[in-house]
Amino acid sequence: MKVSIKDLSVNMELGNRGAEFDVYDSEGTHLGDLRISRATIEWCKGRTRSGNGIQKSWEEIISWFEEE
């Protein structure tokens, strides 16, 4: 996987806009964007714009990671 930050002008503390990451497979094909904000984490598959992806709250993500 290749993951890069789209905008380097983010503060250490995420605001409402958050940070957006480009995600590519090992062949260089764009898989989607991962947007991480204060309230949610959003996966936008392909070239979908922010707001049209799958959004999960931090609580949902943490719960998913902690499942056994």
ABEGO torsion letter per residue (X at the ends): XBBBBABAABBABBBAAEBBBBBBBAAGBBAEBBBBBAABBBBBBEABBBGABBBBBAAAAAAAAABX
